[in-house]
């Protein structure tokens, strides 16, 4: 009976057509190209740049915006993406810079399109330079965008992964997003407990709810906060048994970190250690959460679990499978 139930829970992973993935990937790449220029300006990475250098960047920004319209990507970009590209150079608002979290989503889409060989572990990022090279898109050249998208218009496109590989990638994405959300709840469990003990009022405007919304925590997971210290070891063991994570460390998802070495030691010779997820500092925990959220967004959109490209759409989405891979019975 468990096998039959599991089989039912595994049905329904159907990707959008490749050309749709290519259009979305192209939109991401254009805005991320602009993000790179804006981020460099924000951080003051000017060195000994001259006025001519600044003029060159202004022209690059204008060329990227023109490419969006001339290639027809403006029909497929979100309103937020069009707004960011339409703004003059160095006029981005603080919230616009958060678009840099989409690098990981771009990587997943390129993997689905066969342009990226593998998805890195969920404590490592995609190589950003390679992601740009993979597509062959030159952000300021509309013809390269058209060539890229046209290459996926054929109905005979051959996928480089099978259904089992896609299922494993989705399961892995679900598990790491669950762990990232669990960490947020772990940090807020006392606050949640106090809030739940109070008479219900206008909770939607409370500081706690604002924190949960800001980190895209589904309301349905909130009731699990008090049990997180016991649930995380169980989830880690199940994820390991299913082959979703490589190691369990200290009753938690194992994270491989590079040990501090002298700069003279070659990268390939540096030692590593496996540490529990919960042992990381707040900045690293936030980075892992963003990796998991961005990749989950790409899978959820590509598989039609959300109808629009919008990070907020995943805020109440607990899983892509009918039941989270961590808790699906009887299957490895």
N, C-alpha and C positions, 0 to 999 in steps of 0.2 A: 504493500500500500504506500509506503514511504517513497519507493521508486516512482510509482505512478504519480504521486503528488508532486514530486520534484520535477518530473517531465513536464507537467502542466505549468509549473512555475517558470520553466525555462523557455517557454514559447514567446515569440513576438519580437525578436530583435531584427528590425528591418531598417536598413539605412536609406536615407534620402538619396536621390540620383547623384552620381559623381559630379555632374556639372554644377549642381547646387552647392556641394561641398567646395568646389573650386571657386565659385563666386564668393562664398563667404570667406574662404581662405584669402582671396585677393583683397577683399575689403580690409581684413585684419592686417595684411602686410602693408597696405598703403598707410593706414593710420599709425601702425607701429613705426614705419619709416619717419613719419612726421613726429611721433613721440620721441624718437631718438634725437632729432634736431632740437626739439623743445627742452628735453631733459639736459642735453649738453649745455644749452644756454642758461637754464635754471641753475645748474651747478657751477656755472662760471668757468667751464673748461675751455677757456679761450686761448691760453698760452700767449703767443705773440701774434695773434691774429690781427689783421689789418682791416680797414674799412672795406677793402675789396673782398675779404673773406666773408664779412657780414653780408655784403650785397649778394655774394654767391649763394649763401644760405637762404636769403629771401627769395632768390630766383628758384632755388630747389623746392622751397615750400610751395611757391606758386605753381611750379611744374607738377607737383604731386596732386594738387587740387585740380588742375586742368586735366590730368590723366584720369581722375575719377569720373569727370563728366564726359570726356571724349571716348572713354572705353565703355560707358554705360553703367558703370558700377554704382552711380548715384541712385539707380533704381533698386539696388540690392543692399546698399548701406543703410544702417539704422539712422534715425534722425540725429542721435547723439554723435555718430561718426561723421555725418555730413557737417554738423555744426562745428566740430573740432577742425575739420579740414578747411572749412570756409573762413575760419578766424585768421587774421593776419599773424605773421610770425611774432612770437614772444607776447602773445595776448591770451594764452591759455589760462584758464582758471585752475585753482588747486585741484579740484575734482577731476579735471581732464587727465592729469598725470597718472591717475589710477588705471588708465587704459594699459599701462605697461604690464599689468597682471595677465593680459591676454596672450602673452608669448607662449604660455603652456598650451592654451587652446589652439593656437596656430600649429603647434607641434603635433597635437592629436589629429587635427584635420589633415595634415600632410601625411601622417601615418596611415590614415584611412584611405588616402588617395594614392598610396604607394610611393610617395616621394621621400618618406622618412623611414629608415630601416627598422628602428625600434623605438619604443617608449622608454625613457630612462626610469630608474627607480623613483619613487615618490619623495625622495629626499635629495634628488638631483634635478637640475634644470636641463631643458633642451639647449643645444648649442645654437645660439641666436644667429650667428653668422651663417652657419650651415642651413638654418631654416630659410634664410633669404636666398641662399644659393640654390636650394632644392627646387624652387619654383621656376627659376630663370626670369622672374619678373624684375624689371628695372622700374622702380616706382614712378619715375618721371617719363616713362615711355609707354604710352597707351597700347602700342602694337604688341608689346611683350605680355601685357595682361590678356589681350584678346587671344594670343597664341596659346597661352597657358590654359585658359578656360576652354578654348576650342578643342584642345587635346583630350578633354573629358566628355565631349558631346556624343561620341559614338556609343551605341548600345552594346558594343562588343568589348567594352572596357573589362580587362581582366584584373580581378582583385588579387593582391599579393598575400592575403591572409584568408584562412577558412573560417567557418562559423565558430569552431571551437576556440580559435585564437581571438576572435572578436569577443566571444563570451568571456574568456579569461580576462581580456583587457577591461571590459565593463565591470566584471566582478572586482578586479583590483582597484579600479577607480572608486567604486562604492565603498570598499573597505577602508581605504585611506581617507576618504571624505568623512566617513563615520568616525574614524579615529580623531580627525582634526576637530570635528564638532564635539566629540566627547571631551576633548581637552578644554574647550571653551566652557562647557557645562561643569567640568570638574572645578574650574576656577570660580564659577558663579554659584556653586551648589548651596553654599550657606545663604547667599542673598536670595536665591530662589526659594529655599526653605522658609525664610522669614516672610517673603512675599506671599507664599501659599498659605501661611498661617493667619494672615490678615483677612478681614472681610473684603470681598471683591468690590472694587470700585472702578475707576477709570484706569484700568491697568495698562491700556495701550499707550498711554502718555507717560508711563513711569520710566525712570532712568534705566531700570533693569530691562524693560522691553526694548528700549532704544539700543542697549548693548547687544541684545539677542538679534535684533533686526540688522544691526550694522555688520554682524558676522554671519548673517544668513542661516540662523539656527531655526529649523522648523519647530513650530509650537508643539507638535506631537512628540518631540524628543525631550521636551522640558521635564516631563514627569520622571524621566530616567536619571535626572541629575543626582539625586540622593544615593542611587545605587552604583554610580560610575566606578568607585574604587573596586567594587566586586565584578562589575561587568567588563571592564577593560581587560583583565587577565583572561576571562572566558573568551572574549572576542579575539584576543591575540592567539590563543591556542587553536580556536576554530579556523582562523585565517591561515595559520601555519599548517594545520592538518589538510586544508584544502589546497595548499600550495600557492596561496595568494600572497603571502609574505615569506621572505627568506628565513628570517630568524625571530625567535622570541627571546627577549632579554629582560630579566627582572619582572616577568609576568606582564610584559608590554610588547608592542611592536618594536622590533629591533631596528635601530638606525645606525648605519655604518658611517663613522666620522673619521676624518684624516687627523692623525696626531701631529702635534707641533714638532716640526723638524727644523734644522738649520736650512737656510735658503739654498745652500750649496747642494743639498740632497735632491736628486732628480725626482720629478713628480711620480714616476712609475715605481720608485723605490721607497716612497714614504709609507710608513706604517699606518694601519687603520685599526680601529676598535669599534665594537658594537655596543651601543648604549641604549637604554630605554627611551622611548619617545618622550615620556614625561620629564626626563632629566635635562632636556634642552632649555636654553634660556628663552625669554619671551620673544626676542627678535627672530630666533630660528623657528620657534613654534609658529609664529605669524607667517613666516616664509613658507613653511610646510602646508599651512592651511590654505594659502593662496595658490600653491601648486595644485593641491587637491581640488579646490573649487574651480579653478580654470579648466582643468582637464575634464572634470565632471560636467561642466557647462557644455564643452564641445561634444562629449558623448551624448548628453541629454538632447541637445539640439539635433545632432546628426541622426539620431534614432527616433526623432519625432516626439520625444517626451515633453518638449516645450515647443510651442508654435512660433515663437519669435526669439531672436538672439538678444537675450536680456539676462544679465546675472541675477537680477531680482526674481526672475521666473523660477530659479532653482531653490529659492528660500524655503519653500514648503514641500520640495521634492526630496523625499527620504532616499529613494532608490530609483534606478532605471528598470531593474527587474521587478516583477510583481511583488517580490519579497527580497529584501537585501541579501546579497550573496553570503554575508556573514552568518545569517540565521536560516538559510535554506537547508532543509533536512536531507540527510542521506545521500549526499553526492560530493565527490572529491574532484 
